Amino acid sequence: MAERTVTEILESLARIETNVKTIAKNSADHEARLRELEQKNGKRMDALSLAAISAVVVGVIGYAIGKLF
């Protein structure tokens, strides 16, 4: 009876260990994907800022050229 219980406990521990390893692996993957998503918003804002600054600079240059001629 005691041998059977010990065997069942060892089998349960093996399954728990496998589950913990799977959870740890998935957690690392999720963390990497979240970091990528967080950076994507920053990249979009950088592109938007660059477009806005470029538009203003082109406008100022166009205005200055228009006044010269």
N, CA, C and O atoms as CSV, one atom per row, in Angstrom:
chain,resi,resn,atom,element,x,y,z
A,1,MET,N,N,0.830,-1.195,0.000
A,1,MET,CA,C,0.000,0.000,0.000
A,1,MET,C,C,0.873,1.257,0.000
A,1,MET,O,O,0.622,2.190,-0.763
A,2,ALA,N,N,1.889,1.278,0.851
A,2,ALA,CA,C,2.752,2.452,0.947
A,2,ALA,C,C,3.569,2.625,-0.317
A,2,ALA,O,O,3.808,3.752,-0.752
A,3,GLU,N,N,4.008,1.502,-0.924
A,3,GLU,CA,C,4.758,1.585,-2.179
A,3,GLU,C,C,3.908,2.204,-3.280
A,3,GLU,O,O,4.393,3.009,-4.076
A,4,ARG,N,N,2.660,1.828,-3.316
A,4,ARG,CA,C,1.733,2.344,-4.332
A,4,ARG,C,C,1.541,3.845,-4.154
A,4,ARG,O,O,1.520,4.593,-5.132
A,5,THR,N,N,1.403,4.275,-2.935
A,5,THR,CA,C,1.225,5.695,-2.646
A,5,THR,C,C,2.468,6.487,-3.037
A,5,THR,O,O,2.359,7.563,-3.626
A,6,VAL,N,N,3.632,5.969,-2.717
A,6,VAL,CA,C,4.882,6.645,-3.064
A,6,VAL,C,C,5.015,6.729,-4.584
A,6,VAL,O,O,5.419,7.761,-5.121
A,7,THR,N,N,4.676,5.651,-5.267
A,7,THR,CA,C,4.741,5.632,-6.732
A,7,THR,C,C,3.785,6.667,-7.317
A,7,THR,O,O,4.148,7.392,-8.243
A,8,GLU,N,N,2.589,6.740,-6.794
A,8,GLU,CA,C,1.610,7.729,-7.267
A,8,GLU,C,C,2.111,9.149,-7.026
A,8,GLU,O,O,1.940,10.030,-7.868
A,9,ILE,N,N,2.725,9.357,-5.879
A,9,ILE,CA,C,3.266,10.686,-5.564
A,9,ILE,C,C,4.393,11.045,-6.526
A,9,ILE,O,O,4.457,12.172,-7.016
A,10,LEU,N,N,5.277,10.092,-6.798
A,10,LEU,CA,C,6.376,10.345,-7.724
A,10,LEU,C,C,5.858,10.636,-9.133
A,10,LEU,O,O,6.387,11.512,-9.817
A,11,GLU,N,N,4.837,9.916,-9.567
A,11,GLU,CA,C,4.246,10.171,-10.879
A,11,GLU,C,C,3.604,11.552,-10.922
A,11,GLU,O,O,3.719,12.268,-11.917
A,12,SER,N,N,2.933,11.918,-9.843
A,12,SER,CA,C,2.313,13.248,-9.772
A,12,SER,C,C,3.376,14.340,-9.810
A,12,SER,O,O,3.205,15.356,-10.483
A,13,LEU,N,N,4.466,14.130,-9.091
A,13,LEU,CA,C,5.548,15.110,-9.088
A,13,LEU,C,C,6.166,15.250,-10.476
A,13,LEU,O,O,6.526,16.354,-10.883
A,14,ALA,N,N,6.290,14.149,-11.200
A,14,ALA,CA,C,6.835,14.204,-12.556
A,14,ALA,C,C,5.918,15.023,-13.458
A,14,ALA,O,O,6.387,15.830,-14.261
A,15,ARG,N,N,4.601,14.810,-13.323
A,15,ARG,CA,C,3.646,15.587,-14.129
A,15,ARG,C,C,3.688,17.066,-13.745
A,15,ARG,O,O,3.624,17.938,-14.611
A,16,ILE,N,N,3.795,17.338,-12.464
A,16,ILE,CA,C,3.881,18.730,-12.004
A,16,ILE,C,C,5.139,19.386,-12.552
A,16,ILE,O,O,5.098,20.532,-12.998
A,17,GLU,N,N,6.250,18.672,-12.521
A,17,GLU,CA,C,7.504,19.215,-13.040
A,17,GLU,C,C,7.382,19.546,-14.528
A,17,GLU,O,O,7.849,20.592,-14.978
A,18,THR,N,N,6.758,18.659,-15.275
A,18,THR,CA,C,6.549,18.906,-16.705
A,18,THR,C,C,5.671,20.134,-16.916
A,18,THR,O,O,5.946,20.959,-17.787
A,19,ASN,N,N,4.632,20.249,-16.127
A,19,ASN,CA,C,3.736,21.406,-16.249
A,19,ASN,C,C,4.451,22.710,-15.901
A,19,ASN,O,O,4.256,23.725,-16.570
A,20,VAL,N,N,5.271,22.684,-14.863
A,20,VAL,CA,C,6.009,23.888,-14.465
A,20,VAL,C,C,6.979,24.306,-15.566
A,20,VAL,O,O,7.107,25.492,-15.867
A,21,LYS,N,N,7.666,23.328,-16.170
A,21,LYS,CA,C,8.588,23.645,-17.265
A,21,LYS,C,C,7.839,24.259,-18.448
A,21,LYS,O,O,8.310,25.220,-19.056
A,22,THR,N,N,6.671,23.698,-18.769
A,22,THR,CA,C,5.868,24.231,-19.868
A,22,THR,C,C,5.406,25.650,-19.567
A,22,THR,O,O,5.449,26.521,-20.436
A,23,ILE,N,N,4.969,25.877,-18.350
A,23,ILE,CA,C,4.510,27.215,-17.956
A,23,ILE,C,C,5.666,28.212,-18.030
A,23,ILE,O,O,5.479,29.333,-18.504
A,24,ALA,N,N,6.836,27.829,-17.576
A,24,ALA,CA,C,8.003,28.722,-17.611
A,24,ALA,C,C,8.365,29.060,-19.054
A,24,ALA,O,O,8.671,30.211,-19.366
A,25,LYS,N,N,8.332,28.070,-19.923
A,25,LYS,CA,C,8.645,28.296,-21.338
A,25,LYS,C,C,7.626,29.241,-21.972
A,25,LYS,O,O,8.000,30.177,-22.679
A,26,ASN,N,N,6.349,28.996,-21.721
A,26,ASN,CA,C,5.301,29.853,-22.281
A,26,ASN,C,C,5.375,31.265,-21.718
A,26,ASN,O,O,5.105,32.233,-22.428
A,27,SER,N,N,5.736,31.386,-20.454
A,27,SER,CA,C,5.854,32.696,-19.826
A,27,SER,C,C,6.940,33.521,-20.500
A,27,SER,O,O,6.755,34.713,-20.748
A,28,ALA,N,N,8.057,32.899,-20.793
A,28,ALA,CA,C,9.151,33.610,-21.462
A,28,ALA,C,C,8.713,34.062,-22.847
A,28,ALA,O,O,9.048,35.168,-23.271
A,29,ASP,N,N,7.968,33.218,-23.556
A,29,ASP,CA,C,7.476,33.573,-24.881
A,29,ASP,C,C,6.503,34.744,-24.804
A,29,ASP,O,O,6.568,35.670,-25.613
A,30,HIS,N,N,5.608,34.696,-23.833
A,30,HIS,CA,C,4.642,35.784,-23.671
A,30,HIS,C,C,5.340,37.090,-23.326
A,30,HIS,O,O,4.961,38.151,-23.821
A,31,GLU,N,N,6.347,37.013,-22.486
A,31,GLU,CA,C,7.087,38.224,-22.105
A,31,GLU,C,C,7.759,38.849,-23.324
A,31,GLU,O,O,7.734,40.068,-23.493
A,32,ALA,N,N,8.355,38.020,-24.165
A,32,ALA,CA,C,9.007,38.529,-25.371
A,32,ALA,C,C,7.989,39.180,-26.303
A,32,ALA,O,O,8.256,40.239,-26.871
A,33,ARG,N,N,6.836,38.559,-26.462
A,33,ARG,CA,C,5.814,39.128,-27.349
A,33,ARG,C,C,5.252,40.428,-26.789
A,33,ARG,O,O,4.957,41.348,-27.551
A,34,LEU,N,N,5.099,40.517,-25.477
A,34,LEU,CA,C,4.624,41.757,-24.870
A,34,LEU,C,C,5.627,42.889,-25.060
A,34,LEU,O,O,5.241,44.021,-25.353
A,35,ARG,N,N,6.913,42.587,-24.896
A,35,ARG,CA,C,7.934,43.612,-25.122
A,35,ARG,C,C,7.899,44.102,-26.566
A,35,ARG,O,O,8.059,45.293,-26.829
A,36,GLU,N,N,7.690,43.186,-27.488
A,36,GLU,CA,C,7.616,43.567,-28.903
A,36,GLU,C,C,6.418,44.482,-29.153
A,36,GLU,O,O,6.533,45.465,-29.885
A,37,LEU,N,N,5.282,44.168,-28.556
A,37,LEU,CA,C,4.099,45.011,-28.709
A,37,LEU,C,C,4.303,46.387,-28.082
A,37,LEU,O,O,3.869,47.397,-28.638
A,38,GLU,N,N,4.957,46.428,-26.935
A,38,GLU,CA,C,5.227,47.714,-26.289
A,38,GLU,C,C,6.130,48.575,-27.148
A,38,GLU,O,O,5.943,49.790,-27.212
A,39,GLN,N,N,7.091,47.981,-27.800
A,39,GLN,CA,C,8.014,48.733,-28.649
A,39,GLN,C,C,7.342,49.193,-29.929
A,39,GLN,O,O,7.723,50.220,-30.490
A,40,LYS,N,N,6.353,48.453,-30.398
A,40,LYS,CA,C,5.676,48.803,-31.643
A,40,LYS,C,C,4.992,50.162,-31.526
A,40,LYS,O,O,5.044,50.961,-32.461
A,41,ASN,N,N,4.352,50.431,-30.391
A,41,ASN,CA,C,3.713,51.733,-30.186
A,41,ASN,C,C,4.741,52.847,-30.220
A,41,ASN,O,O,4.480,53.904,-30.796
A,42,GLY,N,N,5.884,52.640,-29.627
A,42,GLY,CA,C,6.943,53.646,-29.637
A,42,GLY,C,C,7.431,53.915,-31.047
A,42,GLY,O,O,7.684,55.063,-31.413
A,43,LYS,N,N,7.562,52.863,-31.838
A,43,LYS,CA,C,8.010,53.026,-33.218
A,43,LYS,C,C,6.988,53.808,-34.026
A,43,LYS,O,O,7.356,54.629,-34.866
A,44,ARG,N,N,5.709,53.560,-33.779
A,44,ARG,CA,C,4.660,54.301,-34.494
A,44,ARG,C,C,4.707,55.774,-34.137
A,44,ARG,O,O,4.571,56.632,-35.009
A,45,MET,N,N,4.901,56.073,-32.856
A,45,MET,CA,C,4.970,57.473,-32.437
A,45,MET,C,C,6.210,58.153,-33.020
A,45,MET,O,O,6.157,59.324,-33.396
A,46,ASP,N,N,7.318,57.424,-33.096
A,46,ASP,CA,C,8.521,57.987,-33.703
A,46,ASP,C,C,8.278,58.323,-35.168
A,46,ASP,O,O,8.688,59.385,-35.636
A,47,ALA,N,N,7.618,57.428,-35.895
A,47,ALA,CA,C,7.334,57.656,-37.306
A,47,ALA,C,C,6.373,58.835,-37.480
A,47,ALA,O,O,6.535,59.647,-38.391
A,48,LEU,N,N,5.384,58.920,-36.611
A,48,LEU,CA,C,4.427,60.023,-36.678
A,48,LEU,C,C,5.116,61.352,-36.385
A,48,LEU,O,O,4.868,62.348,-37.066
A,49,SER,N,N,5.972,61.367,-35.382
A,49,SER,CA,C,6.711,62.587,-35.048
A,49,SER,C,C,7.618,63.010,-36.204
A,49,SER,O,O,7.692,64.193,-36.538
A,50,LEU,N,N,8.294,62.062,-36.802
A,50,LEU,CA,C,9.171,62.361,-37.926
A,50,LEU,C,C,8.369,62.935,-39.095
A,50,LEU,O,O,8.808,63.884,-39.745
A,51,ALA,N,N,7.196,62.362,-39.360
A,51,ALA,CA,C,6.360,62.864,-40.449
A,51,ALA,C,C,5.885,64.290,-40.161
A,51,ALA,O,O,5.878,65.134,-41.057
A,52,ALA,N,N,5.492,64.558,-38.928
A,52,ALA,CA,C,5.016,65.889,-38.566
A,52,ALA,C,C,6.145,66.916,-38.660
A,52,ALA,O,O,5.947,68.007,-39.195
A,53,ILE,N,N,7.309,66.579,-38.150
A,53,ILE,CA,C,8.450,67.496,-38.214
A,53,ILE,C,C,8.856,67.743,-39.660
A,53,ILE,O,O,9.161,68.874,-40.040
A,54,SER,N,N,8.860,66.691,-40.461
A,54,SER,CA,C,9.201,66.846,-41.876
A,54,SER,C,C,8.217,67.763,-42.582
A,54,SER,O,O,8.615,68.601,-43.391
A,55,ALA,N,N,6.942,67.610,-42.282
A,55,ALA,CA,C,5.922,68.453,-42.913
A,55,ALA,C,C,6.122,69.919,-42.535
A,55,ALA,O,O,6.004,70.802,-43.384
A,56,VAL,N,N,6.419,70.175,-41.280
A,56,VAL,CA,C,6.638,71.553,-40.831
A,56,VAL,C,C,7.873,72.144,-41.506
A,56,VAL,O,O,7.839,73.284,-41.971
A,57,VAL,N,N,8.960,71.378,-41.563
A,57,VAL,CA,C,10.187,71.873,-42.184
A,57,VAL,C,C,9.960,72.163,-43.664
A,57,VAL,O,O,10.386,73.203,-44.167
A,58,VAL,N,N,9.291,71.245,-44.363
A,58,VAL,CA,C,9.006,71.458,-45.783
A,58,VAL,C,C,8.107,72.681,-45.963
A,58,VAL,O,O,8.291,73.446,-46.909
A,59,GLY,N,N,7.152,72.871,-45.079
A,59,GLY,CA,C,6.275,74.038,-45.155
A,59,GLY,C,C,7.032,75.336,-44.977
A,59,GLY,O,O,6.813,76.295,-45.717
A,60,VAL,N,N,7.922,75.372,-44.001
A,60,VAL,CA,C,8.711,76.574,-43.746
A,60,VAL,C,C,9.622,76.862,-44.937
A,60,VAL,O,O,9.721,78.006,-45.380
A,61,ILE,N,N,10.280,75.840,-45.452
A,61,ILE,CA,C,11.149,76.024,-46.622
A,61,ILE,C,C,10.347,76.499,-47.835
A,61,ILE,O,O,10.781,77.387,-48.569
A,62,GLY,N,N,9.183,75.902,-48.034
A,62,GLY,CA,C,8.318,76.327,-49.143
A,62,GLY,C,C,7.865,77.760,-49.002
A,62,GLY,O,O,7.834,78.510,-49.978
A,63,TYR,N,N,7.517,78.136,-47.800
A,63,TYR,CA,C,7.098,79.517,-47.541
A,63,TYR,C,C,8.254,80.484,-47.813
A,63,TYR,O,O,8.065,81.531,-48.432
A,64,ALA,N,N,9.444,80.123,-47.346
A,64,ALA,CA,C,10.616,80.994,-47.556
A,64,ALA,C,C,10.948,81.117,-49.043
A,64,ALA,O,O,11.250,82.212,-49.520
A,65,ILE,N,N,10.896,80.033,-49.761
A,65,ILE,CA,C,11.151,80.080,-51.195
A,65,ILE,C,C,10.083,80.886,-51.912
A,65,ILE,O,O,10.388,81.619,-52.853
A,66,GLY,N,N,8.837,80.761,-51.480
A,66,GLY,CA,C,7.746,81.528,-52.058
A,66,GLY,C,C,7.929,83.033,-51.863
A,66,GLY,O,O,7.595,83.818,-52.750
A,67,LYS,N,N,8.450,83.431,-50.721
A,67,LYS,CA,C,8.672,84.842,-50.436
A,67,LYS,C,C,9.859,85.391,-51.221
A,67,LYS,O,O,9.889,86.581,-51.537
A,68,LEU,N,N,10.843,84.539,-51.544
A,68,LEU,CA,C,12.009,84.996,-52.280
A,68,LEU,C,C,11.667,85.268,-53.752
A,68,LEU,O,O,12.226,86.179,-54.362
A,69,PHE,N,N,10.768,84.493,-54.305
A,69,PHE,CA,C,10.457,84.648,-55.726
A,69,PHE,C,C,9.102,85.200,-55.841
A,69,PHE,O,O,8.618,85.420,-56.951
